[in-house]
Amino acid sequence: MPAVAQLAALLGNVTAKGVLNRAHAYKASVASNVAAGRDPDHGVNMGLYGYPLLMAADILALDTDEVPVGADQAQHLEIAVDLAHQFARTYRPVCCTSRGRSSASGPPPCQASTAAR
């Protein structure tokens, strides 16, 4: 879906590195590298690092209110909500929201549902 890729690129340009640094998978990789005496980012690729952006873009582009996620991805949902709120605060004056929602209160809360594995 082109909208997901486009939104992921846009979010990647406005998301602070610190937001992605807090992802559990990234922090675990850094800790493993430090413990092994390697550069903290050794072997960390943009697929791992940027996955929360892609997930956020997927959720936001589809404008969904319920997202089935496993327990290991609940943090990515939290990051998606944070990115949506940040985007709304920053760009509210120049864009409108979908489905007739008022952007005055920011995006609606997402409901996580645990997916069966």
Biopython code that builds the backbone (N, CA, C, O; Angstrom):
import numpy as np
from Bio.PDB.StructureBuilder import StructureBuilder

atoms = [
    (1, "MET", "N", (0.853, -1.168, 0.000)),
    (1, "MET", "CA", (0.000, 0.000, 0.000)),
    (1, "MET", "C", (0.905, 1.240, 0.000)),
    (1, "MET", "O", (1.634, 1.460, 0.967)),
    (2, "PRO", "N", (0.874, 2.031, -1.036)),
    (2, "PRO", "CA", (1.766, 3.193, -1.131)),
    (2, "PRO", "C", (1.618, 4.182, 0.023)),
    (2, "PRO", "O", (2.603, 4.796, 0.433)),
    (3, "ALA", "N", (0.415, 4.346, 0.548)),
    (3, "ALA", "CA", (0.213, 5.313, 1.634)),
    (3, "ALA", "C", (1.021, 4.948, 2.870)),
    (3, "ALA", "O", (1.502, 5.834, 3.577)),
    (4, "VAL", "N", (1.178, 3.659, 3.141)),
    (4, "VAL", "CA", (1.944, 3.226, 4.312)),
    (4, "VAL", "C", (3.415, 3.597, 4.134)),
    (4, "VAL", "O", (4.035, 4.144, 5.045)),
    (5, "ALA", "N", (3.969, 3.298, 2.962)),
    (5, "ALA", "CA", (5.377, 3.625, 2.697)),
    (5, "ALA", "C", (5.594, 5.138, 2.730)),
    (5, "ALA", "O", (6.598, 5.613, 3.262)),
    (6, "GLN", "N", (4.669, 5.880, 2.173)),
    (6, "GLN", "CA", (4.799, 7.337, 2.159)),
    (6, "GLN", "C", (4.725, 7.913, 3.573)),
    (6, "GLN", "O", (5.502, 8.799, 3.930)),
    (7, "LEU", "N", (3.798, 7.413, 4.364)),
    (7, "LEU", "CA", (3.665, 7.900, 5.735)),
    (7, "LEU", "C", (4.869, 7.483, 6.573)),
    (7, "LEU", "O", (5.326, 8.252, 7.419)),
    (8, "ALA", "N", (5.390, 6.278, 6.350)),
    (8, "ALA", "CA", (6.591, 5.839, 7.075)),
    (8, "ALA", "C", (7.765, 6.757, 6.762)),
    (8, "ALA", "O", (8.528, 7.113, 7.660)),
    (9, "ALA", "N", (7.916, 7.146, 5.495)),
    (9, "ALA", "CA", (8.993, 8.068, 5.120)),
    (9, "ALA", "C", (8.790, 9.426, 5.790)),
    (9, "ALA", "O", (9.742, 10.024, 6.292)),
    (10, "LEU", "N", (7.559, 9.904, 5.797)),
    (10, "LEU", "CA", (7.264, 11.189, 6.436)),
    (10, "LEU", "C", (7.548, 11.131, 7.935)),
    (10, "LEU", "O", (8.189, 12.026, 8.484)),
    (11, "LEU", "N", (7.069, 10.076, 8.594)),
    (11, "LEU", "CA", (7.310, 9.941, 10.033)),
    (11, "LEU", "C", (8.801, 9.826, 10.333)),
    (11, "LEU", "O", (9.279, 10.344, 11.342)),
    (12, "GLY", "N", (9.532, 9.144, 9.452)),
    (12, "GLY", "CA", (10.972, 9.017, 9.633)),
    (12, "GLY", "C", (11.687, 10.352, 9.581)),
    (12, "GLY", "O", (12.754, 10.515, 10.171)),
    (13, "ASN", "N", (11.108, 11.297, 8.883)),
    (13, "ASN", "CA", (11.712, 12.623, 8.774)),
    (13, "ASN", "C", (11.355, 13.551, 9.924)),
    (13, "ASN", "O", (11.998, 14.586, 10.100)),
    (14, "VAL", "N", (10.353, 13.206, 10.701)),
    (14, "VAL", "CA", (9.945, 14.093, 11.797)),
    (14, "VAL", "C", (10.051, 13.442, 13.172)),
    (14, "VAL", "O", (9.727, 14.072, 14.180)),
    (15, "THR", "N", (10.499, 12.190, 13.224)),
    (15, "THR", "CA", (10.609, 11.484, 14.499)),
    (15, "THR", "C", (12.016, 11.617, 15.057)),
    (15, "THR", "O", (12.998, 11.362, 14.359)),
    (16, "ALA", "N", (12.106, 12.012, 16.297)),
    (16, "ALA", "CA", (13.404, 12.137, 16.953)),
    (16, "ALA", "C", (14.008, 10.757, 17.199)),
    (16, "ALA", "O", (13.294, 9.798, 17.491)),
    (17, "LYS", "N", (15.314, 10.671, 17.079)),
    (17, "LYS", "CA", (16.042, 9.417, 17.284)),
    (17, "LYS", "C", (15.761, 8.837, 18.672)),
    (17, "LYS", "O", (15.676, 7.619, 18.831)),
    (18, "GLY", "N", (15.618, 9.695, 19.659)),
    (18, "GLY", "CA", (15.368, 9.227, 21.021)),
    (18, "GLY", "C", (14.103, 8.403, 21.157)),
    (18, "GLY", "O", (14.033, 7.501, 21.992)),
    (19, "VAL", "N", (13.105, 8.706, 20.345)),
    (19, "VAL", "CA", (11.857, 7.930, 20.384)),
    (19, "VAL", "C", (12.134, 6.487, 19.987)),
    (19, "VAL", "O", (11.640, 5.557, 20.625)),
    (20, "LEU", "N", (12.918, 6.303, 18.939)),
    (20, "LEU", "CA", (13.219, 4.949, 18.472)),
    (20, "LEU", "C", (14.246, 4.257, 19.359)),
    (20, "LEU", "O", (14.276, 3.028, 19.426)),
    (21, "ASN", "N", (15.087, 5.029, 20.039)),
    (21, "ASN", "CA", (16.081, 4.441, 20.944)),
    (21, "ASN", "C", (15.430, 3.698, 22.103)),
    (21, "ASN", "O", (16.061, 2.831, 22.707)),
    (22, "ARG", "N", (14.187, 4.019, 22.423)),
    (22, "ARG", "CA", (13.544, 3.387, 23.576)),
    (22, "ARG", "C", (12.888, 2.036, 23.241)),
    (22, "ARG", "O", (12.385, 1.363, 24.140)),
    (23, "ALA", "N", (12.888, 1.639, 21.979)),
    (23, "ALA", "CA", (12.280, 0.355, 21.593)),
    (23, "ALA", "C", (13.045, -0.800, 22.240)),
    (23, "ALA", "O", (14.276, -0.816, 22.240)),
    (24, "HIS", "N", (12.311, -1.761, 22.787)),
    (24, "HIS", "CA", (12.913, -2.880, 23.505)),
    (24, "HIS", "C", (13.892, -3.669, 22.635)),
    (24, "HIS", "O", (14.977, -4.014, 23.103)),
    (25, "ALA", "N", (13.541, -3.962, 21.393)),
    (25, "ALA", "CA", (14.409, -4.758, 20.528)),
    (25, "ALA", "C", (15.733, -4.045, 20.281)),
    (25, "ALA", "O", (16.790, -4.676, 20.279)),
    (26, "TYR", "N", (15.677, -2.739, 20.076)),
    (26, "TYR", "CA", (16.900, -1.968, 19.860)),
    (26, "TYR", "C", (17.744, -1.955, 21.138)),
    (26, "TYR", "O", (18.953, -2.180, 21.084)),
    (27, "LYS", "N", (17.115, -1.692, 22.279)),
    (27, "LYS", "CA", (17.851, -1.634, 23.537)),
    (27, "LYS", "C", (18.483, -2.983, 23.873)),
    (27, "LYS", "O", (19.587, -3.023, 24.416)),
    (28, "ALA", "N", (17.808, -4.080, 23.563)),
    (28, "ALA", "CA", (18.362, -5.407, 23.818)),
    (28, "ALA", "C", (19.584, -5.663, 22.938)),
    (28, "ALA", "O", (20.572, -6.236, 23.394)),
    (29, "SER", "N", (19.515, -5.242, 21.689)),
    (29, "SER", "CA", (20.646, -5.418, 20.782)),
    (29, "SER", "C", (21.848, -4.600, 21.244)),
    (29, "SER", "O", (22.979, -5.086, 21.226)),
    (30, "VAL", "N", (21.605, -3.366, 21.655)),
    (30, "VAL", "CA", (22.681, -2.505, 22.160)),
    (30, "VAL", "C", (23.306, -3.118, 23.410)),
    (30, "VAL", "O", (24.531, -3.161, 23.525)),
    (31, "ALA", "N", (22.495, -3.587, 24.337)),
    (31, "ALA", "CA", (23.009, -4.184, 25.575)),
    (31, "ALA", "C", (23.859, -5.415, 25.275)),
    (31, "ALA", "O", (24.906, -5.619, 25.890)),
    (32, "SER", "N", (23.404, -6.230, 24.330)),
    (32, "SER", "CA", (24.164, -7.418, 23.934)),
    (32, "SER", "C", (25.511, -7.037, 23.334)),
    (32, "SER", "O", (26.530, -7.663, 23.625)),
    (33, "ASN", "N", (25.506, -6.016, 22.503)),
    (33, "ASN", "CA", (26.756, -5.565, 21.882)),
    (33, "ASN", "C", (27.727, -4.997, 22.916)),
    (33, "ASN", "O", (28.923, -5.288, 22.874)),
    (34, "VAL", "N", (27.222, -4.202, 23.829)),
    (34, "VAL", "CA", (28.074, -3.609, 24.869)),
    (34, "VAL", "C", (28.678, -4.720, 25.731)),
    (34, "VAL", "O", (29.868, -4.688, 26.048)),
    (35, "ALA", "N", (27.856, -5.699, 26.109)),
    (35, "ALA", "CA", (28.339, -6.811, 26.929)),
    (35, "ALA", "C", (29.432, -7.607, 26.212)),
    (35, "ALA", "O", (30.321, -8.167, 26.853)),
    (36, "ALA", "N", (29.359, -7.652, 24.887)),
    (36, "ALA", "CA", (30.349, -8.389, 24.096)),
    (36, "ALA", "C", (31.544, -7.523, 23.704)),
    (36, "ALA", "O", (32.452, -7.990, 23.016)),
    (37, "GLY", "N", (31.544, -6.265, 24.140)),
    (37, "GLY", "CA", (32.656, -5.374, 23.840)),
    (37, "GLY", "C", (32.650, -4.821, 22.423)),
    (37, "GLY", "O", (33.673, -4.341, 21.934)),
    (38, "ARG", "N", (31.498, -4.886, 21.764)),
    (38, "ARG", "CA", (31.385, -4.363, 20.400)),
    (38, "ARG", "C", (30.815, -2.955, 20.418)),
    (38, "ARG", "O", (30.333, -2.475, 21.444)),
    (39, "ASP", "N", (30.878, -2.308, 19.273)),
    (39, "ASP", "CA", (30.211, -1.022, 19.095)),
    (39, "ASP", "C", (28.733, -1.221, 19.442)),
    (39, "ASP", "O", (28.144, -2.218, 19.025)),
    (40, "PRO", "N", (28.122, -0.305, 20.187)),
    (40, "PRO", "CA", (26.724, -0.501, 20.592)),
    (40, "PRO", "C", (25.767, -0.777, 19.432)),
    (40, "PRO", "O", (24.808, -1.532, 19.593)),
    (41, "ASP", "N", (26.011, -0.184, 18.282)),
    (41, "ASP", "CA", (25.103, -0.372, 17.149)),
    (41, "ASP", "C", (25.566, -1.441, 16.169)),
    (41, "ASP", "O", (25.039, -1.526, 15.060)),
    (42, "HIS", "N", (26.536, -2.254, 16.555)),
    (42, "HIS", "CA", (27.022, -3.325, 15.683)),
    (42, "HIS", "C", (25.859, -4.235, 15.267)),
    (42, "HIS", "O", (25.144, -4.765, 16.118)),
    (43, "GLY", "N", (25.682, -4.407, 13.988)),
    (43, "GLY", "CA", (24.653, -5.307, 13.477)),
    (43, "GLY", "C", (23.231, -4.775, 13.537)),
    (43, "GLY", "O", (22.299, -5.466, 13.125)),
    (44, "VAL", "N", (23.049, -3.578, 14.033)),
    (44, "VAL", "CA", (21.698, -2.995, 14.085)),
    (44, "VAL", "C", (21.410, -2.386, 12.717)),
    (44, "VAL", "O", (22.099, -1.463, 12.283)),
    (45, "ASN", "N", (20.389, -2.908, 12.042)),
    (45, "ASN", "CA", (20.031, -2.362, 10.730)),
    (45, "ASN", "C", (18.783, -1.502, 10.842)),
    (45, "ASN", "O", (18.116, -1.483, 11.877)),
    (46, "MET", "N", (18.482, -0.807, 9.788)),
    (46, "MET", "CA", (17.318, 0.093, 9.817)),
    (46, "MET", "C", (16.004, -0.664, 9.878)),
    (46, "MET", "O", (14.994, -0.104, 10.304)),
    (47, "GLY", "N", (15.992, -1.922, 9.462)),
    (47, "GLY", "CA", (14.772, -2.718, 9.605)),
    (47, "GLY", "C", (14.390, -2.878, 11.065)),
    (47, "GLY", "O", (13.228, -2.709, 11.436)),
    (48, "LEU", "N", (15.377, -3.204, 11.890)),
    (48, "LEU", "CA", (15.140, -3.338, 13.326)),
    (48, "LEU", "C", (14.847, -1.978, 13.952)),
    (48, "LEU", "O", (13.885, -1.814, 14.702)),
    (49, "TYR", "N", (15.683, -1.025, 13.633)),
    (49, "TYR", "CA", (15.579, 0.289, 14.270)),
    (49, "TYR", "C", (14.306, 1.033, 13.858)),
    (49, "TYR", "O", (13.655, 1.662, 14.693)),
    (50, "GLY", "N", (13.959, 0.961, 12.591)),
    (50, "GLY", "CA", (12.837, 1.729, 12.080)),
    (50, "GLY", "C", (11.499, 1.009, 12.082)),
    (50, "GLY", "O", (10.493, 1.578, 11.657)),
    (51, "TYR", "N", (11.467, -0.244, 12.555)),
    (51, "TYR", "CA", (10.203, -0.990, 12.528)),
    (51, "TYR", "C", (9.067, -0.277, 13.255)),
    (51, "TYR", "O", (7.940, -0.293, 12.760)),
    (52, "PRO", "N", (9.314, 0.349, 14.411)),
    (52, "PRO", "CA", (8.196, 1.059, 15.051)),
    (52, "PRO", "C", (7.592, 2.152, 14.154)),
    (52, "PRO", "O", (6.393, 2.420, 14.228)),
    (53, "LEU", "N", (8.414, 2.779, 13.313)),
    (53, "LEU", "CA", (7.889, 3.783, 12.369)),
    (53, "LEU", "C", (6.967, 3.134, 11.341)),
    (53, "LEU", "O", (5.896, 3.659, 11.035)),
    (54, "LEU", "N", (7.393, 1.986, 10.812)),
    (54, "LEU", "CA", (6.581, 1.290, 9.821)),
    (54, "LEU", "C", (5.257, 0.833, 10.420)),
    (54, "LEU", "O", (4.205, 0.956, 9.792)),
    (55, "MET", "N", (5.318, 0.309, 11.629)),
    (55, "MET", "CA", (4.087, -0.131, 12.287)),
    (55, "MET", "C", (3.157, 1.063, 12.535)),
    (55, "MET", "O", (1.948, 0.964, 12.324)),
    (56, "ALA", "N", (3.716, 2.178, 12.977)),
    (56, "ALA", "CA", (2.904, 3.379, 13.203)),
    (56, "ALA", "C", (2.262, 3.837, 11.901)),
    (56, "ALA", "O", (1.081, 4.181, 11.876)),
    (57, "ALA", "N", (3.033, 3.842, 10.825)),
    (57, "ALA", "CA", (2.492, 4.265, 9.529)),
    (57, "ALA", "C", (1.365, 3.345, 9.088)),
    (57, "ALA", "O", (0.352, 3.806, 8.561)),
    (58, "ASP", "N", (1.537, 2.059, 9.299)),
    (58, "ASP", "CA", (0.515, 1.088, 8.924)),
    (58, "ASP", "C", (-0.774, 1.352, 9.692)),
    (58, "ASP", "O", (-1.857, 1.350, 9.108)),
    (59, "ILE", "N", (-0.665, 1.578, 10.986)),
    (59, "ILE", "CA", (-1.840, 1.843, 11.822)),
    (59, "ILE", "C", (-2.505, 3.161, 11.422)),
    (59, "ILE", "O", (-3.724, 3.229, 11.259)),
    (60, "LEU", "N", (-1.697, 4.196, 11.268)),
    (60, "LEU", "CA", (-2.243, 5.526, 10.998)),
    (60, "LEU", "C", (-2.806, 5.649, 9.587)),
    (60, "LEU", "O", (-3.827, 6.307, 9.384)),
    (61, "ALA", "N", (-2.155, 5.025, 8.614)),
    (61, "ALA", "CA", (-2.647, 5.110, 7.235)),
    (61, "ALA", "C", (-3.989, 4.405, 7.087)),
    (61, "ALA", "O", (-4.839, 4.825, 6.302)),
    (62, "LEU", "N", (-4.171, 3.332, 7.848)),
    (62, "LEU", "CA", (-5.434, 2.595, 7.775)),
    (62, "LEU", "C", (-6.498, 3.185, 8.690)),
    (62, "LEU", "O", (-7.654, 2.763, 8.663)),
    (63, "ASP", "N", (-6.092, 4.185, 9.519)),
    (63, "ASP", "CA", (-7.020, 4.914, 10.383)),
    (63, "ASP", "C", (-7.882, 3.963, 11.200)),
    (63, "ASP", "O", (-9.108, 4.069, 11.209)),
    (64, "THR", "N", (-7.237, 3.048, 11.875)),
    (64, "THR", "CA", (-7.949, 2.038, 12.639)),
    (64, "THR", "C", (-8.048, 2.409, 14.105)),
    (64, "THR", "O", (-7.221, 3.163, 14.617)),
    (65, "ASP", "N", (-9.038, 1.892, 14.769)),
    (65, "ASP", "CA", (-9.225, 2.132, 16.196)),
    (65, "ASP", "C", (-8.836, 0.907, 17.025)),
    (65, "ASP", "O", (-8.687, 1.017, 18.242)),
    (66, "GLU", "N", (-8.671, -0.247, 16.396)),
    (66, "GLU", "CA", (-8.289, -1.466, 17.101)),
    (66, "GLU", "C", (-7.159, -2.126, 16.331)),
    (66, "GLU", "O", (-7.228, -2.287, 15.113)),
    (67, "VAL", "N", (-6.111, -2.509, 17.064)),
    (67, "VAL", "CA", (-4.919, -3.077, 16.443)),
    (67, "VAL", "C", (-4.573, -4.384, 17.136)),
    (67, "VAL", "O", (-4.242, -4.384, 18.321)),
    (68, "PRO", "N", (-4.644, -5.506, 16.411)),
    (68, "PRO", "CA", (-4.261, -6.778, 17.030)),
    (68, "PRO", "C", (-2.738, -6.878, 17.100)),
    (68, "PRO", "O", (-2.066, -6.899, 16.069)),
    (69, "VAL", "N", (-2.198, -6.939, 18.305)),
    (69, "VAL", "CA", (-0.749, -7.046, 18.490)),
    (69, "VAL", "C", (-0.437, -8.112, 19.524)),
    (69, "VAL", "O", (-1.232, -8.384, 20.424)),
    (70, "GLY", "N", (0.730, -8.706, 19.376)),
    (70, "GLY", "CA", (1.229, -9.615, 20.391)),
    (70, "GLY", "C", (1.826, -8.801, 21.522)),
    (70, "GLY", "O", (2.072, -7.604, 21.374)),
    (71, "ALA", "N", (2.057, -9.446, 22.638)),
    (71, "ALA", "CA", (2.612, -8.755, 23.798)),
    (71, "ALA", "C", (3.956, -8.111, 23.480)),
    (71, "ALA", "O", (4.300, -7.068, 24.038)),
    (72, "ASP", "N", (4.713, -8.734, 22.583)),
    (72, "ASP", "CA", (6.031, -8.199, 22.242)),
    (72, "ASP", "C", (5.956, -6.927, 21.399)),
    (72, "ASP", "O", (6.968, -6.252, 21.217)),
    (73, "GLN", "N", (4.782, -6.593, 20.887)),
    (73, "GLN", "CA", (4.650, -5.387, 20.069)),
    (73, "GLN", "C", (3.796, -4.304, 20.721)),
    (73, "GLN", "O", (3.503, -3.288, 20.092)),
    (74, "ALA", "N", (3.401, -4.508, 21.953)),
    (74, "ALA", "CA", (2.590, -3.509, 22.637)),
    (74, "ALA", "C", (3.332, -2.175, 22.732)),
    (74, "ALA", "O", (2.722, -1.112, 22.611)),
    (75, "GLN", "N", (4.641, -2.231, 22.948)),
    (75, "GLN", "CA", (5.404, -0.987, 23.028)),
    (75, "GLN", "C", (5.379, -0.247, 21.692)),
    (75, "GLN", "O", (5.344, 0.983, 21.668)),
    (76, "HIS", "N", (5.397, -0.985, 20.584)),
    (76, "HIS", "CA", (5.333, -0.334, 19.273)),
    (76, "HIS", "C", (4.013, 0.403, 19.110)),
    (76, "HIS", "O", (3.968, 1.462, 18.485)),
    (77, "LEU", "N", (2.946, -0.141, 19.660)),
    (77, "LEU", "CA", (1.657, 0.540, 19.616)),
    (77, "LEU", "C", (1.718, 1.827, 20.420)),
    (77, "LEU", "O", (1.179, 2.851, 20.000)),
    (78, "GLU", "N", (2.370, 1.781, 21.572)),
    (78, "GLU", "CA", (2.536, 2.997, 22.378)),
    (78, "GLU", "C", (3.328, 4.051, 21.601)),
    (78, "GLU", "O", (2.991, 5.234, 21.636)),
    (79, "ILE", "N", (4.374, 3.622, 20.905)),
    (79, "ILE", "CA", (5.167, 4.547, 20.096)),
    (79, "ILE", "C", (4.311, 5.128, 18.981)),
    (79, "ILE", "O", (4.411, 6.319, 18.684)),
    (80, "ALA", "N", (3.466, 4.301, 18.356)),
    (80, "ALA", "CA", (2.587, 4.780, 17.285)),
    (80, "ALA", "C", (1.648, 5.869, 17.801)),
    (80, "ALA", "O", (1.436, 6.881, 17.134)),
    (81, "VAL", "N", (1.091, 5.657, 18.984)),
    (81, "VAL", "CA", (0.199, 6.654, 19.568)),
    (81, "VAL", "C", (0.968, 7.940, 19.854)),
    (81, "VAL", "O", (0.484, 9.037, 19.575)),
    (82, "ASP", "N", (2.172, 7.799, 20.414)),
    (82, "ASP", "CA", (2.998, 8.983, 20.683)),
    (82, "ASP", "C", (3.312, 9.748, 19.404)),
    (82, "ASP", "O", (3.247, 10.977, 19.383)),
    (83, "LEU", "N", (3.654, 9.024, 18.335)),
    (83, "LEU", "CA", (3.962, 9.676, 17.054)),
    (83, "LEU", "C", (2.741, 10.379, 16.483)),
    (83, "LEU", "O", (2.850, 11.475, 15.934)),
    (84, "ALA", "N", (1.575, 9.746, 16.613)),
    (84, "ALA", "CA", (0.351, 10.363, 16.112)),
    (84, "ALA", "C", (0.056, 11.665, 16.855)),
    (84, "ALA", "O", (-0.310, 12.667, 16.240)),
    (85, "HIS", "N", (0.215, 11.648, 18.162)),
    (85, "HIS", "CA", (-0.017, 12.859, 18.956)),
    (85, "HIS", "C", (1.007, 13.943, 18.612)),
    (85, "HIS", "O", (0.655, 15.115, 18.478)),
    (86, "GLN", "N", (2.268, 13.547, 18.471)),
    (86, "GLN", "CA", (3.304, 14.510, 18.117)),
    (86, "GLN", "C", (3.013, 15.133, 16.753)),
    (86, "GLN", "O", (3.130, 16.345, 16.576)),
    (87, "PHE", "N", (2.633, 14.293, 15.794)),
    (87, "PHE", "CA", (2.332, 14.780, 14.451)),
    (87, "PHE", "C", (1.145, 15.745, 14.492)),
    (87, "PHE", "O", (1.174, 16.797, 13.855)),
    (88, "ALA", "N", (0.102, 15.383, 15.245)),
    (88, "ALA", "CA", (-1.084, 16.236, 15.341)),
    (88, "ALA", "C", (-0.746, 17.587, 15.974)),
    (88, "ALA", "O", (-1.219, 18.627, 15.515)),
    (89, "ARG", "N", (0.073, 17.568, 17.028)),
    (89, "ARG", "CA", (0.462, 18.828, 17.673)),
    (89, "ARG", "C", (1.268, 19.716, 16.724)),
    (89, "ARG", "O", (1.090, 20.933, 16.696)),
    (90, "THR", "N", (2.151, 19.095, 15.952)),
    (90, "THR", "CA", (3.041, 19.857, 15.078)),
    (90, "THR", "C", (2.333, 20.370, 13.835)),
    (90, "THR", "O", (2.520, 21.522, 13.442)),
    (91, "TYR", "N", (1.516, 19.518, 13.210)),
    (91, "TYR", "CA", (0.948, 19.861, 11.905)),
    (91, "TYR", "C", (-0.536, 20.167, 11.921)),
    (91, "TYR", "O", (-1.127, 20.373, 10.861)),
    (92, "ARG", "N", (-1.161, 20.206, 13.097)),
    (92, "ARG", "CA", (-2.601, 20.501, 13.196)),
    (92, "ARG", "C", (-3.002, 21.753, 12.419)),
    (92, "ARG", "O", (-4.040, 21.747, 11.757)),
    (93, "PRO", "N", (-2.203, 22.836, 12.479)),
    (93, "PRO", "CA", (-2.621, 24.053, 11.769)),
    (93, "PRO", "C", (-2.672, 23.903, 10.247)),
    (93, "PRO", "O", (-3.336, 24.692, 9.575)),
    (94, "VAL", "N", (-1.985, 22.910, 9.701)),
    (94, "VAL", "CA", (-1.915, 22.817, 8.240)),
    (94, "VAL", "C", (-2.577, 21.576, 7.656)),
    (94, "VAL", "O", (-2.564, 21.394, 6.438)),
    (95, "CYS", "N", (-3.149, 20.726, 8.486)),
    (95, "CYS", "CA", (-3.819, 19.540, 7.933)),
    (95, "CYS", "C", (-5.087, 19.246, 8.718)),
    (95, "CYS", "O", (-5.286, 19.747, 9.824)),
    (96, "CYS", "N", (-5.924, 18.436, 8.131)),
    (96, "CYS", "CA", (-7.169, 18.083, 8.805)),
    (96, "CYS", "C", (-7.154, 16.591, 9.102)),
    (96, "CYS", "O", (-6.293, 15.857, 8.618)),
    (97, "THR", "N", (-8.117, 16.154, 9.903)),
    (97, "THR", "CA", (-8.179, 14.754, 10.275)),
    (97, "THR", "C", (-9.215, 14.037, 9.425)),
    (97, "THR", "O", (-10.039, 14.668, 8.763)),
    (98, "SER", "N", (-9.161, 12.725, 9.451)),
    (98, "SER", "CA", (-10.088, 11.917, 8.659)),
    (98, "SER", "C", (-11.346, 11.598, 9.451)),
    (98, "SER", "O", (-11.412, 11.835, 10.657)),
    (99, "ARG", "N", (-12.309, 11.077, 8.784)),
    (99, "ARG", "CA", (-13.581, 10.642, 9.363)),
    (99, "ARG", "C", (-14.260, 11.732, 10.183)),
    (99, "ARG", "O", (-15.026, 11.441, 11.102)),
    (100, "GLY", "N", (-13.975, 12.992, 9.847)),
    (100, "GLY", "CA", (-14.662, 14.090, 10.495)),
    (100, "GLY", "C", (-14.270, 14.342, 11.937)),
    (100, "GLY", "O", (-14.941, 15.107, 12.629)),
    (101, "ARG", "N", (-13.210, 13.723, 12.402)),
    (101, "ARG", "CA", (-12.776, 13.945, 13.781)),
    (101, "ARG", "C", (-12.155, 15.317, 13.912)),
    (101, "ARG", "O", (-11.493, 15.801, 12.994)),
    (102, "SER", "N", (-12.365, 15.926, 15.026)),
    (102, "SER", "CA", (-11.715, 17.192, 15.308)),
    (102, "SER", "C", (-10.299, 16.922, 15.764)),
    (102, "SER", "O", (-10.072, 16.050, 16.602)),
    (103, "SER", "N", (-9.339, 17.660, 15.223)),
    (103, "SER", "CA", (-7.954, 17.465, 15.634)),
    (103, "SER", "C", (-7.639, 18.197, 16.932)),
    (103, "SER", "O", (-6.519, 18.113, 17.434)),
    (104, "ALA", "N", (-8.619, 18.916, 17.480)),
    (104, "ALA", "CA", (-8.360, 19.709, 18.680)),
    (104, "ALA", "C", (-7.903, 18.844, 19.849)),
    (104, "ALA", "O", (-7.100, 19.285, 20.671)),
    (105, "SER", "N", (-8.400, 17.639, 19.928)),
    (105, "SER", "CA", (-8.017, 16.775, 21.044)),
    (105, "SER", "C", (-6.961, 15.765, 20.645)),
    (105, "SER", "O", (-6.603, 14.905, 21.449)),
    (106, "GLY", "N", (-6.454, 15.847, 19.427)),
    (106, "GLY", "CA", (-5.462, 14.877, 18.954)),
    (106, "GLY", "C", (-6.148, 13.637, 18.436)),
    (106, "GLY", "O", (-7.377, 13.577, 18.395)),
    (107, "PRO", "N", (-5.374, 12.649, 18.041)),
    (107, "PRO", "CA", (-5.961, 11.431, 17.500)),
    (107, "PRO", "C", (-6.680, 10.635, 18.588)),
    (107, "PRO", "O", (-6.384, 10.783, 19.773)),
    (108, "PRO", "N", (-7.616, 9.799, 18.180)),
    (108, "PRO", "CA", (-8.327, 9.002, 19.165)),
    (108, "PRO", "C", (-7.406, 7.936, 19.745)),
    (108, "PRO", "O", (-6.425, 7.565, 19.100)),
    (109, "PRO", "N", (-7.690, 7.438, 20.933)),
    (109, "PRO", "CA", (-6.855, 6.391, 21.507)),
    (109, "PRO", "C", (-7.027, 5.095, 20.729)),
    (109, "PRO", "O", (-8.128, 4.793, 20.268)),
    (110, "CYS", "N", (-5.963, 4.334, 20.579)),
    (110, "CYS", "CA", (-6.032, 3.022, 19.943)),
    (110, "CYS", "C", (-6.308, 1.982, 21.015)),
    (110, "CYS", "O", (-5.864, 2.117, 22.155)),
    (111, "GLN", "N", (-7.024, 0.974, 20.651)),
    (111, "GLN", "CA", (-7.280, -0.129, 21.549)),
    (111, "GLN", "C", (-6.437, -1.307, 21.076)),
    (111, "GLN", "O", (-6.556, -1.736, 19.929)),
    (112, "ALA", "N", (-5.598, -1.824, 21.941)),
    (112, "ALA", "CA", (-4.784, -2.983, 21.601)),
    (112, "ALA", "C", (-5.576, -4.236, 21.913)),
    (112, "ALA", "O", (-6.261, -4.319, 22.932)),
    (113, "SER", "N", (-5.474, -5.197, 21.033)),
    (113, "SER", "CA", (-6.052, -6.501, 21.326)),
    (113, "SER", "C", (-4.947, -7.519, 21.108)),
    (113, "SER", "O", (-4.247, -7.474, 20.096)),
    (114, "THR", "N", (-4.791, -8.416, 22.032)),
    (114, "THR", "CA", (-3.704, -9.382, 21.957)),
    (114, "THR", "C", (-4.037, -10.432, 20.913)),
    (114, "THR", "O", (-5.078, -11.087, 20.971)),
    (115, "ALA", "N", (-3.129, -10.578, 19.956)),
    (115, "ALA", "CA", (-3.314, -11.560, 18.885)),
    (115, "ALA", "C", (-2.826, -12.912, 19.359)),
    (115, "ALA", "O", (-1.838, -13.009, 20.088)),
    (116, "ALA", "N", (-3.516, -13.943, 18.945)),
    (116, "ALA", "CA", (-3.069, -15.301, 19.261)),
    (116, "ALA", "C", (-1.847, -15.620, 18.436)),
    (116, "ALA", "O", (-1.738, -15.197, 17.286)),
    (117, "ARG", "N", (-0.940, -16.353, 19.011)),
    (117, "ARG", "CA", (0.290, -16.715, 18.287)),
    (117, "ARG", "C", (0.163, -18.105, 17.765)),
    (117, "ARG", "O", (1.085, -18.610, 17.125)),
]
sb = StructureBuilder()
sb.init_structure("model")
sb.init_model(0)
sb.init_chain("A")
sb.init_seg("    ")
for serial, (resi, resn, name, xyz) in enumerate(atoms, 1):
    if name == "N":
        sb.init_residue(resn, " ", resi, " ")
    sb.init_atom(name, np.array(xyz, "f"), 0.0, 1.0, " ", f" {name:<3s}", serial, name[0])
structure = sb.get_structure()
